[in-house]
Amino acid sequence: MRQKNHNSLILNKIFFTAFILIFFDQALKFWVKTNMFLGQEFIIYDWFIIHFAENNGMAFGFEFGGRAGKYFLTIFRIVIVTLGIKYLYTITKKGFDSGALISIGLILGGAIGNIIDSCFYGLIFNDSYNNVASFLPQEGGYESFMHGRVVDMFYFPIINTHIFDYHFVFFRPVFNLADAGISVGIVLLLLFYRNLFD
């Protein structure tokens, strides 16, 4: 009984972290879609900009192989998340501390957050080109199932300068909370918890 309670506590920490990330990720994306048009931006500070972008592919705006690639990428994400959840049930027997569990939850939540965009945003929103999108528009969404575009909004050009004739920007990619969750979770696992997966 004690082992069962311990396993449940581990899974609860992972899934609770994932749920919190998914909730805030989707709330922010929903706000951006229904309040901004594509390309619009709000400058919070010189290096902190809310910039509405959408992408068809992977994290940080990378793309992969057109419509067929979009199907493949979305199905691949779903398979990986499904296998990941199945794997979680096998690692509950190990002595993971809270930091490792939160890291795993961030990766899981980030992956699910972007899957939701890919699978459903094309169905539930109309297009954002020169237009603030509507939720569940009468005319239908802008794409079919699994062809939705992932909503990005964080742009941090920490260094934005010219070196001779070259315009140098660091950090150039526009990303979302889901991308950040995946990245932070992976970095934490690699830095502090690699030994737990031996």
C-alpha positions as CSV (number, residue, x, y, z in Angstrom):
1,M,0.0,0.0,0.0
2,R,2.8,2.4,0.9
3,Q,4.5,1.7,-2.5
4,K,1.3,2.3,-4.3
5,N,0.8,5.7,-2.5
6,H,4.4,6.6,-3.3
7,N,3.9,5.8,-7.0
8,S,0.7,7.8,-7.1
9,L,2.5,10.8,-5.4
10,I,5.2,10.7,-8.1
11,L,2.7,10.6,-10.9
12,N,0.6,13.4,-9.3
13,K,3.6,15.7,-9.2
14,I,4.4,15.0,-12.9
15,F,0.9,15.4,-14.1
16,F,0.1,18.4,-11.9
17,T,3.2,20.2,-13.3
18,A,2.2,19.3,-16.8
19,F,-1.4,20.5,-16.2
20,I,-0.3,23.9,-14.9
21,L,2.0,24.4,-17.9
22,I,-0.7,23.4,-20.4
23,F,-3.3,25.6,-18.7
24,F,-1.1,28.8,-18.8
25,D,0.3,27.9,-22.3
26,Q,-3.2,27.5,-23.7
27,A,-4.6,30.5,-21.9
28,L,-1.8,32.8,-23.3
29,K,-2.2,31.3,-26.8
30,F,-6.0,31.8,-26.7
31,W,-5.5,35.4,-25.7
32,V,-2.9,36.1,-28.4
33,K,-5.1,34.5,-31.1
34,T,-8.2,36.4,-30.1
35,N,-6.6,39.8,-29.4
36,M,-3.7,40.1,-31.9
37,F,-3.3,39.7,-35.7
38,L,-0.3,37.8,-37.1
39,G,2.9,39.9,-36.9
40,Q,1.5,42.3,-34.3
41,E,3.8,43.0,-31.4
42,F,3.9,44.7,-28.0
43,I,7.2,46.0,-26.8
44,I,7.4,45.4,-23.1
45,Y,11.1,46.3,-23.0
46,D,13.9,46.6,-25.5
47,W,14.7,42.9,-25.4
48,F,11.2,41.6,-24.2
49,I,8.6,41.6,-27.0
50,I,5.3,39.9,-27.3
51,H,5.3,39.1,-31.1
52,F,2.5,37.0,-32.6
53,A,3.9,34.4,-34.9
54,E,2.7,31.0,-36.0
55,N,4.6,28.0,-37.3
56,N,3.8,24.7,-38.9
57,G,6.5,22.7,-37.4
58,M,8.8,22.2,-34.5
59,A,9.8,24.2,-31.5
60,F,11.1,27.8,-32.0
61,G,9.6,28.1,-35.4
62,F,11.5,25.3,-37.2
63,E,9.5,23.6,-40.0
64,F,9.4,20.1,-41.4
65,G,8.3,18.9,-44.9
66,G,5.0,20.6,-45.9
67,R,1.6,19.0,-45.3
68,A,2.9,15.5,-45.2
69,G,5.6,16.5,-42.8
70,K,3.0,18.2,-40.7
71,Y,1.0,15.0,-40.4
72,F,4.2,13.0,-39.6
73,L,5.3,15.5,-37.0
74,T,2.0,15.6,-35.2
75,I,1.6,11.8,-35.2
76,F,5.2,11.5,-34.1
77,R,4.6,13.9,-31.2
78,I,1.4,12.0,-30.1
79,V,3.3,8.6,-30.3
80,I,6.2,10.0,-28.2
81,V,3.9,11.5,-25.6
82,T,2.0,8.3,-25.4
83,L,5.2,6.3,-24.9
84,G,6.4,8.8,-22.5
85,I,3.3,8.5,-20.3
86,K,3.6,4.7,-20.4
87,Y,7.3,5.1,-19.4
88,L,6.3,7.3,-16.5
89,Y,4.6,4.3,-14.9
90,T,7.8,2.3,-15.0
91,I,9.9,5.0,-13.4
92,T,7.7,5.5,-10.4
93,K,9.6,2.7,-8.7
94,K,12.8,4.8,-8.8
95,G,13.6,7.4,-6.2
96,F,13.1,10.6,-8.2
97,D,13.2,13.8,-6.2
98,S,10.8,16.7,-6.8
99,G,13.1,18.6,-9.2
100,A,13.4,15.6,-11.6
101,L,9.6,15.1,-11.4
102,I,8.9,18.8,-12.2
103,S,11.4,18.6,-15.1
104,I,9.6,15.6,-16.5
105,G,6.2,17.3,-16.0
106,L,7.5,20.4,-17.9
107,I,8.6,18.3,-20.9
108,L,5.3,16.4,-20.9
109,G,3.2,19.5,-20.5
110,G,5.1,21.4,-23.2
111,A,4.7,18.5,-25.7
112,I,1.0,18.3,-25.1
113,G,0.6,22.0,-25.3
114,N,2.0,22.1,-28.8
115,I,0.1,19.0,-29.9
116,I,-3.2,20.8,-28.9
117,D,-2.3,23.7,-31.3
118,S,-1.4,21.3,-34.1
119,C,-4.4,19.1,-33.8
120,F,-7.2,21.6,-33.0
121,Y,-6.3,25.3,-33.6
122,G,-7.0,24.9,-37.4
123,L,-10.5,23.7,-36.5
124,I,-11.5,26.2,-33.7
125,F,-10.0,29.5,-35.0
126,N,-10.2,31.3,-38.3
127,D,-7.1,32.8,-39.9
128,S,-5.0,35.5,-38.2
129,Y,-3.6,37.2,-41.4
130,N,-4.5,40.9,-41.1
131,N,-7.3,39.7,-38.8
132,V,-7.9,39.0,-35.1
133,A,-9.1,35.4,-35.0
134,S,-12.5,34.4,-33.7
135,F,-13.0,31.3,-31.5
136,L,-15.4,28.8,-33.2
137,P,-16.2,31.0,-36.2
138,Q,-19.4,30.3,-38.1
139,E,-17.5,29.7,-41.4
140,G,-15.3,27.1,-39.7
141,G,-11.6,27.1,-39.0
142,Y,-8.6,27.8,-41.2
143,E,-7.4,24.2,-41.6
144,S,-8.2,20.6,-41.1
145,F,-7.5,18.3,-38.1
146,M,-3.8,18.0,-37.4
147,H,-2.9,20.9,-39.6
148,G,-3.2,23.7,-37.1
149,R,-0.3,26.1,-36.7
150,V,1.5,26.5,-33.3
151,V,1.1,29.9,-31.7
152,D,4.3,31.6,-30.6
153,M,4.6,35.0,-28.8
154,F,7.9,35.4,-26.9
155,Y,10.6,37.3,-28.7
156,F,13.8,38.1,-26.7
157,P,16.3,39.9,-28.9
158,I,18.7,40.3,-26.0
159,I,21.5,41.5,-28.4
160,N,20.2,43.4,-31.4
161,T,23.1,45.2,-33.2
162,H,24.9,45.8,-36.4
163,I,28.4,44.3,-36.9
164,F,29.8,46.1,-40.0
165,D,26.9,45.5,-42.5
166,Y,25.6,42.4,-40.7
167,H,22.4,42.7,-38.6
168,F,23.1,40.4,-35.6
169,V,20.2,39.3,-33.3
170,F,20.5,37.0,-30.3
171,F,18.0,35.4,-29.4
172,R,16.1,35.4,-32.7
173,P,13.5,32.6,-32.4
174,V,10.0,33.4,-31.3
175,F,8.6,30.7,-28.9
176,N,5.8,29.9,-26.5
177,L,5.4,28.6,-22.9
178,A,5.3,25.0,-24.2
179,D,8.6,25.4,-26.0
180,A,10.1,27.0,-22.8
181,G,8.8,24.1,-20.6
182,I,10.3,21.5,-22.9
183,S,13.7,23.3,-23.0
184,V,13.9,24.0,-19.3
185,G,12.8,20.5,-18.4
186,I,15.5,18.9,-20.7
187,V,18.2,21.2,-19.5
188,L,17.4,20.5,-15.8
189,L,17.4,16.7,-16.5
190,L,20.7,16.9,-18.3
191,L,22.4,19.1,-15.8
192,F,21.2,17.6,-12.5
193,Y,19.4,14.3,-13.0
194,R,21.2,12.3,-15.7
195,N,22.1,9.6,-13.2
196,L,18.4,8.8,-12.5
197,F,18.0,7.3,-16.0
198,D,21.0,5.0,-15.9
